[in-house]
Amino acid sequence: MGQSQLIISHSPHIKGKDSIESIMYGVVIAMLPALLASAWFYGIGALKVVIFSVIFCVIFEYLIQKFLLNIESTVKDGSAIVTGILLGFNLPSSLPIWMVGVGALVAIGIAKLSFGGLGKNPFNPALVGRVFLLVSFPVEMTSWPRPLDTRTMLSIPDALTGATPLGLIKEGVAKGEPIAEIMKHAPSHLDALFGAIGGSVGEVSALALIVGGLYLLYKKIITWHIPISFLGTVALFSGVFWLIQPEKYVDPLYHLLTGGILLGAFFMATDMVTSPMSKLGMIFFGTGAGLITILIRLFGAYPEGVSFAILIMNALVPLINIAFKPKRFGEVKNG
């Protein structure tokens, strides 16, 4: 018999059809509805922030890998583009471009590449960049331009800003005003669903985010475990407080439609690198993120809590992976 044709190699022996590039560009496609909605309601300012965020992220990744780390550039895999879009989605449309560049540098240079690059970063890079900007430039990061009047398509001056729906509620409750009175001056549920609200670029339209999230689920880029547990926990706990004191707490649907919950639940908490590997771990992760979010919203000084909640749960992922480690195939219990 001739030379053996048996090839011996290390596992894994089965390779899926998905690649980093296909996954990343699939996420980009899923974010297009929200990007178009933000451009419709916020105008050129929203597009400018997102486009420059992507450009900065791609350039910084290329330069740092080529000239500081002396490794082959990975910009073609699309991960820097995804980080750039997500970072832009978490910023006001009026943010100065140089601040966008600072956020991109922190996201790529510190949160991603300092840990070894894609697959090794413990925290979501876009959220790290966003929180750094929030701490460093709190005034600019909490100045929310009002959406355009889509009936006349008249641009509203950049200097004219307003609070987010959650900000209005937080301020009103702090003054002792009942929710019913506050809601007379706040955007309605339909406004939040379609996008006629103030806020970050990517959270302007709940409907657009839902469409993108359903696309991710349909393409099996993400699973239901984190989004459903995240959103379900927010709905459950906010609903309990609303039923107990409806004059002080807003209804759970309003919590789900406003702020960054849908953006976080579908696009950031589901990041494969910074989320748990097992299904039970994912459910625990989403539940924890939802609980922390609603606690910050209801009892914290800050009206929004999604970014902080996801980053806190990112830090717990190694422990979650240990606690919810699945049984090895073929493992037999002793005794």
Buried (B, 14 or more C-beta within 10 A) or exposed (E): EEEEEEEEEEEEEEEEEEEBEBBBBBBBEBBBBBBBBBBBBBBEBBBBBBBBBBBBBBBBBBBBBEEEBEEEBBBBBBBBBBBBBBBBBBBBBBBEBEBBBBBBBBBBBBBBBEBEBBEEBBBBBBBBBBBBBBEEBEEBBBBBBBBBEEEEEEEBEEEEBBBBBBBBBBEBBEEEBEBEEBBEEBBBBEBBBBBBBBBBBBBBBBBBBBBBBEBBBEBEBBEBBBBBBBBBBBBBBBBEBBEEEEEBBBBBBBBBBBBBBBBBBBBBBBBEBBBBEBBBBBBBBBBBBBBBBBEBBBEBEBBBBBBBBBBBBBEBBEEBBEEBEEEEEEEEEEE
